[in-house]
C-alpha cells in the first residue's frame, strides 16, 4: 500500500506543518513516510505546495509525485489556478477541500465525477477552537477520516512533538473536522483509466510557464524593469475581505493611509438627493484584485464602517 499526496495552500496556512504532522503520526502507526515541502522565498499568502508519501514498506525513491492519490486544498480559490493538479489525481482518488460552500457546489467547482470529493469548513473550525484561520489541523482530521489512518491519537501526539503548544485546541479542531467532513462518492470510476494530466516538476507549477532565453538575451546584471507586480493579482490570497458601510464612513482616509497594498481607492458614487436630484459623491472603495484581506483597514477605522467578512 502506497499513498502519494499533494498539499496545496498559501504561506501561513500551515501546509508544511500539516504534512509533518501526518508523516509523524503515520510513522507512530507503523508506516513509513516522507514529507517533501517545495517552496522558496514565498511570503505569507503566496501559493505553497508540499508532497507527502506514506507506505507500508520503506520508501527508497524520492521521485516527485506526478499523479497523486489525493490532493488536499487549503483554499478553494486555488482550484481554478491549480486545475492541472486536480486533473492529475488518479481515478478513485480524493480531493479534500477547505471550503464553507455547500458540498455539491464544491463538486461542481472541482469538476471531477470519478474521485471522492471531501468538503470541510476547516477555517471555520480552526477559528472556533484555535482562534486563528489556520486550517491545517482540521484538514489533517479530514485526511485521517477518508484514508483510515493515521489514528487521531497519533495525530494528537504529533501535535505535541511538532507544535509543543495549543495541543488541546488543535486536536479539538482536528477531531471535529474528522466527525463533520462531508464525503461525496464518485459517480463512476474506471481504475484502469489514466489521469488527465501530470504535475509539473518545475517552479512553473506555482507561477506559470517561464520563457527560457539564452544568456545573450539576459539583461546585464540580471536587472529587469519595474511594474511586474501588476501582473500578480494578490487578491486571491484572502480569507476575509473588507466591506464598507458608507453611511458610517467620514472619509478620514485612515484606511488608505495604513493599507500596505495600496488597495484602498476613492471612487465616485451617485446618490439620490432632495427634489429628485442626483448627486455624485466621493466614497472609499476597495481594489479587490490586490486586497489581501489583512484587516488593517477595519482595525484603524474610527467609526467601525469597515467590517471583515469571511470569503472562503
Backbone as numpy.savetxt, mean C-alpha at the origin, in Angstrom:
# Nx Ny Nz CAx CAy CAz Cx Cy Cz
6.14 -28.78 -0.43 5.31 -27.59 -0.43 6.18 -26.34 -0.43
6.02 -25.53 -1.44 6.79 -24.28 -1.53 5.81 -23.16 -1.86
5.84 -22.09 -1.07 4.97 -20.94 -1.28 5.84 -19.71 -1.55
5.62 -19.10 -2.71 6.35 -17.89 -3.08 5.39 -16.72 -3.07
5.75 -15.66 -2.35 4.84 -14.53 -2.19 5.53 -13.21 -2.49
4.71 -12.25 -2.89 5.17 -10.88 -3.15 4.33 -9.94 -2.29
5.01 -9.03 -1.57 4.34 -8.08 -0.70 4.56 -6.68 -1.27
3.48 -5.98 -1.56 3.54 -4.67 -2.21 2.90 -3.61 -1.33
3.59 -2.51 -1.16 3.01 -1.41 -0.39 3.82 -0.15 -0.55
3.76 0.70 0.45 4.47 1.97 0.40 5.35 2.11 1.63
6.42 2.86 1.48 7.34 3.08 2.59 6.60 3.58 3.82
6.86 2.97 4.96 6.20 3.37 6.20 5.03 2.51 6.58
4.61 1.60 5.69 3.47 0.74 5.99 3.88 -0.59 6.63
5.18 -0.81 6.77 5.65 -2.02 7.44 5.75 -3.24 6.56
6.00 -3.04 5.26 6.08 -4.17 4.33 7.24 -5.10 4.72
8.41 -4.52 4.90 9.59 -5.32 5.22 9.40 -6.03 6.57
8.88 -5.30 7.54 8.64 -5.89 8.86 7.67 -7.06 8.77
6.64 -6.92 7.94 5.65 -7.99 7.80 6.29 -9.28 7.29
7.16 -9.16 6.28 7.79 -10.37 5.75 8.73 -11.00 6.78
9.42 -10.17 7.55 10.29 -10.71 8.59 9.48 -11.42 9.67
8.34 -10.86 10.03 7.50 -11.47 11.06 6.97 -12.82 10.59
6.45 -12.86 9.35 5.93 -14.12 8.83 7.05 -15.14 8.69
8.21 -14.71 8.21 9.35 -15.63 8.07 9.76 -16.19 9.43
9.86 -15.30 10.42 10.25 -15.71 11.77 9.26 -16.71 12.33
7.96 -16.42 12.18 6.92 -17.30 12.71 6.91 -18.64 11.98
7.13 -18.61 10.66 7.15 -19.85 9.88 8.29 -20.77 10.32
9.44 -20.18 10.60 10.58 -20.97 11.06 10.26 -21.63 12.40
9.59 -20.89 13.28 9.20 -21.47 14.57 8.23 -22.64 14.40
7.48 -22.63 13.30 6.52 -23.70 13.03 7.12 -24.85 12.23
8.43 -24.82 12.04 9.09 -25.94 11.39 9.33 -25.77 9.89
9.08 -24.58 9.36 9.33 -24.32 7.94 10.71 -23.69 7.76
11.11 -23.61 6.52 12.26 -22.80 6.12 11.70 -21.56 5.43
12.35 -20.42 5.64 11.82 -19.18 5.06 12.95 -18.22 4.72
12.76 -17.50 3.62 13.69 -16.44 3.22 12.87 -15.21 2.84
13.16 -14.07 3.49 12.51 -12.80 3.17 13.53 -11.90 2.48
13.17 -11.43 1.28 14.08 -10.60 0.49 13.40 -9.27 0.14
13.55 -8.26 0.98 13.02 -6.95 0.60 13.87 -6.35 -0.52
13.24 -5.57 -1.37 13.97 -4.94 -2.47 13.58 -3.47 -2.54
14.49 -2.62 -2.13 14.23 -1.19 -2.17 15.56 -0.45 -2.12
15.51 0.83 -2.43 16.71 1.65 -2.40 16.54 2.78 -1.41
16.53 4.01 -1.93 16.40 5.17 -1.06 14.97 5.68 -1.01
13.99 4.76 -1.10 12.60 5.18 -1.11 12.24 5.89 0.20
11.53 6.99 0.08 11.07 7.68 1.27 9.66 7.20 1.62
9.18 7.67 2.76 7.84 7.28 3.21 6.81 7.59 2.13
6.00 6.59 1.81 4.96 6.76 0.80 5.32 6.21 -0.55
6.62 6.06 -0.85 7.02 5.54 -2.15 6.80 4.03 -2.20
6.52 3.48 -3.39 6.28 2.04 -3.50 7.47 1.20 -3.05
7.19 0.11 -2.35 8.21 -0.81 -1.87 7.70 -2.23 -2.12
8.60 -3.14 -2.43 8.19 -4.54 -2.58 9.13 -5.44 -1.80
8.62 -6.59 -1.43 9.43 -7.57 -0.71 8.97 -8.96 -1.12
9.93 -9.87 -1.24 9.64 -11.26 -1.60 9.77 -12.13 -0.35
8.92 -13.13 -0.25 8.99 -14.07 0.87 8.71 -15.47 0.35
9.66 -16.37 0.59 9.51 -17.77 0.18 9.49 -18.66 1.43
8.53 -19.56 1.48 8.39 -20.49 2.61 8.33 -21.90 2.04
9.08 -22.82 2.66 9.15 -24.18 2.14 9.32 -25.15 3.29
8.88 -26.38 3.08 9.10 -27.44 4.06 10.53 -27.98 3.99
11.18 -27.70 2.87 12.55 -28.16 2.66 13.50 -26.96 2.63
14.79 -27.19 2.85 15.74 -26.08 2.79 15.66 -25.35 1.46
15.77 -24.03 1.51 15.69 -23.20 0.31 17.12 -22.90 -0.13
17.53 -23.50 -1.21 18.93 -23.39 -1.64 19.15 -22.38 -2.75
18.06 -21.89 -3.36 18.23 -20.90 -4.43 17.65 -19.57 -3.98
18.20 -18.51 -4.53 17.74 -17.15 -4.22 17.26 -16.44 -5.47
16.69 -17.20 -6.38 16.20 -16.61 -7.62 15.01 -15.70 -7.34
14.89 -14.58 -8.06 13.73 -13.70 -7.87 12.43 -14.42 -8.18
11.38 -14.04 -7.48 10.06 -14.64 -7.70 9.41 -13.96 -8.89
9.06 -14.73 -9.90 8.46 -14.17 -11.11 6.97 -14.48 -11.24
6.54 -15.61 -10.69 5.12 -15.97 -10.72 4.72 -16.42 -9.31
4.34 -15.48 -8.46 4.06 -15.82 -7.05 2.78 -16.62 -6.86
2.74 -17.32 -5.73 1.51 -18.00 -5.32 0.53 -17.03 -4.67
1.07 -15.94 -4.14 0.23 -14.95 -3.48 0.85 -13.58 -3.59
0.01 -12.57 -3.76 0.44 -11.17 -3.70 -0.35 -10.50 -2.60
0.36 -9.81 -1.71 -0.28 -9.12 -0.60 -0.12 -7.62 -0.85
-1.25 -6.92 -0.98 -1.25 -5.52 -1.38 -1.67 -4.66 -0.20
-0.77 -3.77 0.21 -0.99 -2.93 1.39 -1.83 -1.69 1.09
-1.99 -1.34 -0.16 -2.70 -0.12 -0.55 -3.46 -0.41 -1.83
-4.80 -0.37 -1.77 -5.58 -0.77 -2.95 -5.41 0.18 -4.13
-4.84 1.37 -3.89 -4.58 2.29 -5.00 -3.39 1.84 -5.85
-2.64 0.84 -5.36 -1.52 0.31 -6.13 -1.95 -0.74 -7.15
-3.20 -1.17 -7.09 -3.63 -2.28 -7.94 -3.47 -1.96 -9.41
-3.91 -0.78 -9.83 -3.82 -0.43 -11.25 -2.37 -0.29 -11.71
-1.55 0.42 -10.92 -0.17 0.63 -11.33 0.66 -0.63 -11.25
0.27 -1.59 -10.43 0.99 -2.85 -10.27 0.22 -4.02 -10.89
-0.57 -3.72 -11.91 -1.42 -4.73 -12.55 -0.63 -5.95 -12.98
0.58 -5.73 -13.48 1.37 -6.86 -13.99 1.76 -7.83 -12.87
1.85 -7.32 -11.63 2.16 -8.21 -10.51 0.96 -9.10 -10.20
-0.24 -8.54 -10.30 -1.45 -9.34 -10.09 -1.61 -10.36 -11.21
-1.30 -9.94 -12.44 -1.39 -10.87 -13.58 -0.43 -12.04 -13.44
0.66 -11.83 -12.67 1.68 -12.88 -12.54 1.31 -13.94 -11.51
0.26 -13.72 -10.73 -0.14 -14.72 -9.72 -0.63 -15.99 -10.42
-0.18 -17.12 -9.93 -0.57 -18.40 -10.51 -2.07 -18.62 -10.37
-2.72 -19.23 -11.35 -4.14 -19.59 -11.21 -4.34 -20.44 -9.95
-5.38 -20.09 -9.19 -5.61 -20.77 -7.92 -4.86 -20.15 -6.77
-4.08 -19.08 -7.06 -3.33 -18.39 -6.02 -4.18 -17.39 -5.26
-3.52 -16.49 -4.55 -4.21 -15.56 -3.66 -3.79 -14.13 -3.93
-4.77 -13.23 -3.91 -4.51 -11.79 -3.92 -5.14 -11.24 -2.65
-4.31 -10.85 -1.70 -4.77 -10.35 -0.40 -4.66 -8.83 -0.42
-5.79 -8.16 -0.18 -5.84 -6.71 -0.36 -6.30 -6.01 0.91
-5.55 -4.98 1.31 -6.00 -4.08 2.35 -6.93 -3.06 1.72
-8.20 -3.09 2.09 -9.16 -2.15 1.51 -10.40 -2.08 2.39
-10.97 -0.87 2.45 -12.24 -0.68 3.14 -13.42 -0.84 2.19
-13.13 -1.11 0.92 -14.19 -1.29 -0.07 -14.89 -2.64 0.14
-16.07 -2.77 -0.46 -16.78 -4.03 -0.40 -16.01 -5.11 -1.17
-16.02 -6.36 -0.68 -15.24 -7.42 -1.33 -15.54 -7.59 -2.81
-16.80 -7.50 -3.22 -17.13 -7.66 -4.64 -16.55 -6.52 -5.47
-16.50 -5.32 -4.88 -15.89 -4.19 -5.59 -14.40 -4.42 -5.77
-13.76 -4.97 -4.74 -12.33 -5.27 -4.83 -12.09 -6.34 -5.89
-12.97 -7.33 -5.97 -12.82 -8.37 -6.99 -12.83 -7.76 -8.39
-13.73 -6.79 -8.61 -13.79 -6.14 -9.92 -12.52 -5.36 -10.22
-11.98 -4.69 -9.20 -10.75 -3.92 -9.39 -9.58 -4.83 -9.69
-9.50 -5.95 -8.96 -8.42 -6.92 -9.19 -8.52 -7.51 -10.59
-9.73 -7.84 -11.03 -9.95 -8.31 -12.39 -9.50 -9.73 -12.67
-9.45 -10.57 -11.65 -9.11 -11.98 -11.85 -10.24 -12.84 -11.29
-10.66 -13.86 -12.07 -11.70 -14.78 -11.58 -11.15 -16.17 -11.34
-9.81 -16.32 -11.44 -9.21 -17.63 -11.26 -8.28 -17.67 -10.04
-8.43 -16.68 -9.15 -7.63 -16.66 -7.92 -8.56 -16.35 -6.74
-8.08 -16.66 -5.54 -8.79 -16.28 -4.33 -8.55 -14.79 -4.07
-9.61 -14.05 -3.80 -9.50 -12.64 -3.44 -9.78 -12.53 -1.94
-8.83 -12.00 -1.20 -8.97 -11.86 0.25 -8.98 -10.38 0.58
-10.02 -9.92 1.25 -10.19 -8.50 1.54 -10.29 -8.30 3.05
-9.50 -7.34 3.55 -9.55 -7.00 4.97 -9.24 -5.51 5.12
-9.99 -4.83 5.97 -9.73 -3.41 6.25 -8.59 -3.33 7.25
-7.39 -3.56 6.76 -6.22 -3.65 7.64 -5.90 -2.32 8.30
-6.06 -1.22 7.57 -5.79 0.09 8.15 -6.78 0.40 9.26
-8.07 0.13 9.02 -9.07 0.38 10.05 -8.81 -0.43 11.31
-8.42 -1.69 11.13 -8.13 -2.56 12.28 -6.89 -2.07 13.02
-5.86 -1.66 12.26 -4.64 -1.16 12.88 -4.91 0.12 13.67
-5.71 1.03 13.11 -6.05 2.26 13.82 -6.79 1.95 15.12
-7.64 0.95 15.09 -8.43 0.57 16.26 -7.55 0.05 17.39
-6.57 -0.78 17.06 -5.78 -1.45 18.10 -4.43 -0.77 18.37
-3.79 -0.28 17.31 -2.42 0.26 17.44 -2.42 1.78 17.44
-3.44 2.37 16.82 -3.50 3.83 16.75 -2.68 4.42 15.63
-2.19 3.56 14.74 -1.39 4.02 13.59 -1.89 3.31 12.33
-1.84 3.99 11.18 -2.32 3.37 9.93 -1.27 2.44 9.31
-0.81 1.48 10.11 0.22 0.54 9.66 -0.42 -0.85 9.56
-0.70 -1.32 8.33 -1.52 -2.53 8.17 -0.76 -3.85 8.18
0.53 -3.84 8.55 1.30 -5.08 8.40 0.81 -6.21 9.31
0.47 -5.90 10.57 -0.02 -6.94 11.47 -1.32 -7.57 10.98
-2.34 -6.76 10.66 -3.58 -7.35 10.14 -3.38 -8.17 8.87
-2.51 -7.73 7.98 -2.29 -8.49 6.75 -1.56 -9.79 7.03
-0.72 -9.79 8.06 -0.10 -11.06 8.48 -1.18 -12.02 8.98
-2.19 -11.48 9.68 -3.29 -12.32 10.14 -4.11 -12.89 9.00
-4.37 -12.05 7.97 -5.12 -12.52 6.80 -4.33 -13.60 6.06
-3.01 -13.41 5.96 -2.14 -14.39 5.32 -2.21 -15.72 6.05
-2.12 -15.68 7.38 -2.18 -16.91 8.19 -3.51 -17.62 8.00
-4.59 -16.85 7.88 -5.92 -17.44 7.74 -6.04 -18.25 6.46
-5.61 -17.68 5.33 -5.84 -18.36 4.05 -4.79 -19.42 3.77
-3.58 -19.24 4.29 -2.52 -20.22 4.05 -2.54 -21.36 5.05
-3.11 -21.11 6.23 -3.11 -22.14 7.26 -1.85 -22.16 8.08
-0.96 -21.24 7.84 0.29 -21.09 8.60 0.81 -19.68 8.36
1.70 -19.18 9.18 2.11 -19.73 10.48 0.99 -19.57 11.51
1.15 -20.24 12.63 0.14 -20.16 13.68 0.13 -18.77 14.31
-1.04 -18.36 14.80 -1.15 -17.04 15.43 -0.20 -16.92 16.62
-0.05 -18.01 17.39 0.84 -17.97 18.55 2.28 -17.69 18.12
2.67 -18.25 16.98 4.03 -18.02 16.48 4.19 -16.58 15.99
3.13 -16.03 15.40 3.19 -14.63 14.96 3.35 -13.71 16.17
2.67 -14.03 17.25 2.81 -13.21 18.46 4.25 -13.24 18.97
4.85 -14.42 18.99 6.24 -14.53 19.41 7.15 -13.77 18.46
6.84 -13.81 17.17 7.64 -13.06 16.18 7.54 -11.56 16.42
6.35 -11.09 16.83 6.20 -9.69 17.20 7.14 -9.33 18.35
7.20 -10.22 19.33 8.08 -9.97 20.48 9.54 -9.90 20.04
9.93 -10.81 19.12 11.32 -10.83 18.65 11.64 -9.66 17.74
10.68 -9.30 16.88 10.94 -8.31 15.85 10.71 -6.88 16.33
9.64 -6.69 17.11 9.28 -5.33 17.52 9.76 -5.01 18.93
9.48 -5.93 19.85 9.87 -5.71 21.24 9.00 -4.70 21.97
7.97 -4.18 21.30 7.07 -3.22 21.95 5.69 -3.31 21.28
4.69 -2.84 21.98 3.31 -2.84 21.47 2.90 -4.21 20.94
3.41 -5.26 21.58 3.14 -6.62 21.11 1.67 -6.97 21.23
1.07 -6.68 22.38 -0.33 -7.04 22.59 -1.23 -6.30 21.62
-0.94 -5.03 21.37 -1.76 -4.24 20.46 -1.67 -4.78 19.03
-0.45 -5.07 18.59 -0.27 -5.59 17.23 -0.88 -6.98 17.09
-0.75 -7.79 18.12 -1.32 -9.14 18.03 -2.85 -9.08 18.03
-3.44 -8.15 18.77 -4.90 -8.00 18.77 -5.38 -7.64 17.36
-4.62 -6.77 16.67 -4.97 -6.40 15.29 -4.83 -7.59 14.36
-3.77 -8.37 14.55 -3.55 -9.55 13.73 -4.66 -10.57 13.92
-5.05 -10.78 15.17 -6.09 -11.77 15.47 -7.43 -11.35 14.91
-7.78 -10.06 15.02 -9.06 -9.60 14.48 -9.10 -9.77 12.96
-8.00 -9.42 12.29 -7.96 -9.58 10.84 -8.09 -11.04 10.45
-7.47 -11.93 11.21 -7.59 -13.38 10.98 -9.05 -13.80 11.02
-9.80 -13.20 11.92 -11.20 -13.60 12.12 -12.15 -12.97 11.10
-11.88 -11.74 10.65 -12.87 -11.03 9.84 -12.52 -10.95 8.36
-11.32 -11.34 7.97 -10.95 -11.26 6.55 -11.95 -12.05 5.70
-12.38 -11.44 4.59 -13.35 -12.06 3.70 -12.61 -12.74 2.55
-12.94 -14.00 2.30 -12.28 -14.77 1.24 -13.30 -15.06 0.14
-13.03 -14.57 -1.07 -13.87 -14.84 -2.22 -13.21 -15.93 -3.06
-13.90 -17.02 -3.26 -13.33 -18.14 -4.00 -13.31 -17.84 -5.50
-12.36 -18.42 -6.21 -12.32 -18.21 -7.67 -13.52 -18.86 -8.35
-13.93 -18.27 -9.47 -15.05 -18.83 -10.23 -14.62 -20.07 -10.99
-13.39 -20.07 -11.48 -12.86 -21.23 -12.18 -11.35 -21.20 -12.09
-10.75 -22.40 -12.05 -9.30 -22.50 -11.94 -8.80 -23.57 -12.87
-7.90 -23.20 -13.73 -7.20 -24.15 -14.59 -5.75 -24.17 -14.12
-5.43 -25.12 -13.26 -4.09 -25.15 -12.66 -3.00 -25.43 -13.68
-3.38 -25.91 -14.87 -2.37 -26.15 -15.91 -2.07 -24.88 -16.70
-2.91 -23.85 -16.53 -2.72 -22.60 -17.27 -1.56 -21.81 -16.69
-0.90 -21.06 -17.52 0.20 -20.22 -17.08 -0.33 -18.84 -16.72
0.34 -18.14 -15.79 -0.06 -16.76 -15.48 0.04 -15.88 -16.72
-0.67 -14.76 -16.70 -0.68 -13.87 -17.85 0.68 -13.21 -18.10
1.47 -13.09 -17.07 2.77 -12.44 -17.22 3.73 -12.88 -16.13
4.90 -12.26 -16.11 5.90 -12.52 -15.08 6.35 -11.19 -14.50
6.90 -11.24 -13.30 7.34 -10.03 -12.62 8.74 -9.65 -13.09
8.89 -8.38 -13.42 10.19 -7.87 -13.84 11.17 -7.96 -12.69
12.42 -8.21 -12.99 13.45 -8.31 -11.94 14.31 -7.05 -11.90
13.89 -5.99 -12.57 14.66 -4.75 -12.58 13.97 -3.70 -11.73
14.64 -2.57 -11.54 14.05 -1.47 -10.80 12.85 -0.89 -11.51
12.71 -1.17 -12.80 11.56 -0.69 -13.55 10.26 -1.27 -13.01
10.37 -2.30 -12.18 9.20 -2.90 -11.53 8.37 -1.82 -10.83
9.05 -0.88 -10.17 8.34 0.13 -9.39 8.24 1.47 -10.09
9.19 1.78 -10.93 9.25 3.14 -11.46 8.93 3.23 -12.93
8.71 2.11 -13.60 8.42 2.15 -15.03 9.68 1.87 -15.83
9.51 1.63 -17.13 10.65 1.28 -17.97 11.62 2.44 -18.14
12.89 2.12 -18.18 13.92 3.11 -18.42 14.34 3.10 -19.89
14.83 4.23 -20.34 15.41 4.30 -21.67 16.92 4.16 -21.53
17.46 3.06 -22.03 18.89 2.82 -21.90 19.63 3.54 -23.01
20.66 4.29 -22.62 21.44 5.04 -23.61 22.92 4.74 -23.42
23.70 4.98 -24.46 25.14 4.78 -24.40 25.82 5.86 -23.59
27.06 5.60 -23.23 27.74 6.56 -22.36 27.97 7.90 -23.06
28.04 7.87 -24.41 28.25 9.13 -25.12 27.07 10.08 -24.97
25.88 9.53 -24.69 24.68 10.35 -24.61 24.37 10.84 -23.20
25.13 10.37 -22.22 24.89 10.78 -20.85 25.48 12.17 -20.62
24.73 13.05 -19.97 25.22 14.40 -19.69 26.47 14.35 -18.82
27.33 15.33 -18.99 28.56 15.39 -18.21 28.23 15.46 -16.72
28.90 14.63 -15.95 28.68 14.61 -14.51 27.35 13.97 -14.12
26.63 13.42 -15.11 25.34 12.83 -14.81 24.26 13.83 -14.46
24.52 15.13 -14.75 23.55 16.17 -14.40 22.32 16.09 -15.30
21.17 16.34 -14.73 19.93 16.36 -15.49 19.20 17.66 -15.20
18.30 18.03 -16.07 17.56 19.27 -15.91 16.51 19.17 -14.83
16.02 20.31 -14.31 15.00 20.31 -13.26 13.62 20.01 -13.83
12.68 19.78 -12.95 11.28 19.66 -13.35 10.77 18.24 -13.45
11.62 17.24 -13.23 11.16 15.87 -13.41 10.16 15.45 -12.35
10.13 16.16 -11.20 9.22 15.76 -10.13 7.76 15.91 -10.53
7.48 16.72 -11.54 6.11 16.88 -11.99 5.56 15.58 -12.58
6.45 14.68 -12.99 6.02 13.42 -13.59 5.50 12.43 -12.55
5.84 12.65 -11.27 5.50 11.69 -10.24 4.30 12.19 -9.44
3.14 11.63 -9.73 1.91 12.06 -9.09 1.80 11.39 -7.72
2.37 12.05 -6.73 2.52 11.45 -5.41 1.21 11.41 -4.62
0.11 11.89 -5.21 -1.17 11.81 -4.52 -1.62 10.38 -4.26
-1.08 9.44 -5.01 -1.43 8.03 -4.79 -0.89 7.48 -3.49
-0.06 8.24 -2.77 0.52 7.76 -1.53 -0.45 7.84 -0.36
-1.53 8.57 -0.53 -2.40 8.91 0.61 -3.13 7.71 1.20
-3.31 7.77 2.51 -4.27 6.92 3.20 -5.50 7.75 3.55
-5.27 9.02 3.93 -6.35 9.96 4.19 -6.16 11.19 3.32
-7.25 11.89 3.02 -7.14 13.12 2.24 -7.85 14.25 2.97
-7.38 15.50 2.78 -8.02 16.63 3.44 -9.27 17.08 2.70
-10.30 17.41 3.46 -11.54 17.97 2.94 -11.80 19.28 3.67
-12.20 20.33 2.95 -12.37 21.64 3.56 -13.84 22.06 3.58
-14.25 22.63 4.69 -15.57 23.25 4.83 -15.38 24.74 4.62
-15.75 25.24 3.44 -15.48 26.64 3.10 -16.23 27.61 3.99
-17.32 27.15 4.61 -18.06 28.05 5.49 -17.28 28.38 6.76
-16.29 27.55 7.11 -15.47 27.80 8.29 -14.12 28.44 7.94
-13.73 28.38 6.66 -12.42 28.87 6.25 -12.38 30.40 6.28
-11.33 30.96 6.90 -11.18 32.42 6.97 -10.05 32.90 6.06
-9.57 32.03 5.18 -8.52 32.38 4.21 -7.26 32.92 4.87
-6.91 32.33 6.01 -5.67 32.77 6.69 -4.43 32.25 5.99
-4.61 31.19 5.20 -3.54 30.60 4.40 -2.45 29.91 5.22
-2.74 29.58 6.47 -1.75 28.84 7.26 -1.52 27.46 6.65
-2.56 26.87 6.09 -2.42 25.56 5.46 -1.45 25.63 4.29
-1.56 26.69 3.49 -0.66 26.89 2.36 0.77 27.07 2.85
0.93 27.82 3.94 2.26 28.13 4.47 2.97 26.87 4.95
2.22 25.95 5.58 2.84 24.78 6.19 2.86 23.55 5.28
2.13 23.56 4.18 2.08 22.37 3.31 3.47 22.06 2.76
4.00 20.84 3.01 5.35 20.51 2.54 5.41 20.14 1.06
4.25 19.97 0.42 4.24 19.49 -0.95 3.64 20.48 -1.94
3.41 21.71 -1.50 2.83 22.72 -2.38 1.52 22.24 -3.01
0.74 21.53 -2.20 -0.51 20.95 -2.70 -1.73 21.79 -2.32
-1.51 22.92 -1.61 -2.60 23.84 -1.28 -2.65 24.91 -2.36
-3.81 25.10 -2.94 -3.95 26.09 -4.01 -5.12 27.02 -3.70
-5.12 28.20 -4.36 -6.26 29.10 -4.31 -7.03 28.96 -5.62
-8.32 28.85 -5.51 -9.15 28.68 -6.69 -10.33 29.65 -6.64
-10.88 29.91 -7.80 -12.07 30.76 -7.87 -13.30 29.88 -7.80
-14.28 30.37 -7.04 -15.52 29.62 -6.88 -16.70 30.56 -7.02
-17.71 30.15 -7.76 -18.92 30.95 -7.90 -19.89 30.64 -6.79
-20.44 31.69 -6.19 -21.38 31.51 -5.08 -22.57 32.45 -5.28
-23.78 31.98 -4.97 -24.95 32.85 -5.13 -24.97 33.98 -4.10
-25.38 35.18 -4.54 -25.47 36.33 -3.66 -26.90 36.85 -3.60
-27.09 38.00 -3.00 -28.43 38.59 -2.89 -28.97 39.02 -4.25
-30.29 39.06 -4.37 -30.99 39.52 -5.57 -30.57 38.75 -6.81
-30.31 37.46 -6.62 -30.01 36.61 -7.76 -28.65 36.80 -8.38
-27.81 37.56 -7.75 -26.47 37.80 -8.31 -25.53 36.63 -8.00
-24.54 36.47 -8.82 -23.54 35.42 -8.64 -22.18 36.08 -8.44
-21.50 35.71 -7.37 -20.20 36.29 -7.05 -19.10 35.24 -7.23
-17.95 35.71 -7.66 -16.75 34.86 -7.72 -15.89 35.19 -6.53
-15.60 34.16 -5.72 -14.78 34.36 -4.53 -13.60 33.40 -4.54
-12.53 33.81 -3.90 -11.36 32.94 -3.79 -11.55 31.97 -2.64
-11.17 30.72 -2.86 -11.28 29.69 -1.82 -10.00 28.85 -1.81
-9.78 28.21 -0.68 -8.67 27.25 -0.56 -9.12 25.91 -1.13
-8.25 25.28 -1.89 -8.53 23.96 -2.44 -7.25 23.14 -2.40
-7.34 21.88 -2.86 -6.20 20.97 -2.77 -5.87 20.40 -4.15
-4.60 20.27 -4.43 -4.16 19.59 -5.64 -3.93 18.12 -5.26
-4.95 17.32 -5.46 -4.90 15.93 -5.01 -3.93 15.08 -5.82
-3.42 15.59 -6.92 -2.41 14.83 -7.67 -1.12 14.70 -6.87
-0.86 15.67 -6.00 0.41 15.67 -5.26 0.24 15.62 -3.74
-0.97 15.86 -3.23 -1.20 15.80 -1.79 -0.97 14.38 -1.28
-0.05 14.23 -0.30 0.28 12.91 0.24 -0.54 12.55 1.46
-1.42 13.47 1.90 -2.28 13.15 3.03 -1.58 13.18 4.37
-0.59 14.06 4.54 0.17 14.10 5.80 -0.66 14.66 6.94
-1.68 15.49 6.64 -2.56 16.00 7.67 -2.07 17.26 8.36
-0.94 17.82 7.92 -0.42 19.04 8.56 -1.40 20.19 8.40
-2.03 20.29 7.23 -2.98 21.38 7.00 -4.12 21.35 8.01
-4.62 20.14 8.32 -5.70 20.02 9.29 -5.24 20.39 10.69
-3.98 20.08 11.01 -3.44 20.38 12.33 -3.30 21.87 12.56
-2.88 22.61 11.53 -2.60 24.04 11.72 -3.82 24.91 11.45
-4.89 24.37 10.91 -6.09 25.16 10.61 -6.70 25.70 11.90
-6.77 27.01 12.10 -7.24 27.57 13.38 -8.74 27.44 13.60
-9.50 27.21 12.54 -10.97 27.15 12.67 -11.52 25.74 12.55
-10.67 24.75 12.31 -11.14 23.38 12.13 -11.87 23.18 10.82
-11.56 24.01 9.83 -12.24 23.90 8.55 -11.78 22.69 7.75
-10.57 22.21 8.03 -10.01 21.09 7.27 -10.07 19.82 8.12
-10.63 18.78 7.56 -10.71 17.48 8.22 -10.08 16.43 7.32
-9.45 15.43 7.95 -8.86 14.33 7.19 -9.88 13.21 7.09
-10.08 12.69 5.87 -11.07 11.67 5.61 -10.38 10.43 5.04
-10.73 9.27 5.58 -10.15 7.99 5.14 -10.39 7.77 3.65
-9.36 7.36 2.92 -9.48 7.17 1.49 -9.30 5.73 1.05
-8.53 4.91 1.78 -8.37 3.50 1.44 -8.81 2.65 2.62
